[in-house]
Amino acid sequence: MARYLLDIGCDYGQGFGYAPALSAQEAEVYLNESYVDGAAPVKLRG
């Protein structure tokens, strides 16, 4: 699914297929860091 989303130009995905749920504080840090780079980090599961 991650490959398909990237292929169609989608930079975001969610769900346990990508990573376990983050706490509210962890999510805030993640989003703040992603905006510094201009894009949220996308990692393919291997």
JOPE-V69056 format. One record per pair of residues at least 12 apart in sequence whose ideal C-beta (glycine too) atoms are under 7 Angstrom apart, sorted by the first residue. I is the first residue (numbers start at 1). GAP is how many residues later the second one is. D is the distance in whole Angstrom. If there is no record, write none. Layout:
I_GAP_D, I_GAP_D
This chain:
1_12_7, 1_16_6, 2_16_7, 2_42_5, 2_43_7, 3_41_7, 6_36_6, 11_28_6, 11_29_6, 11_31_6, 12_28_6
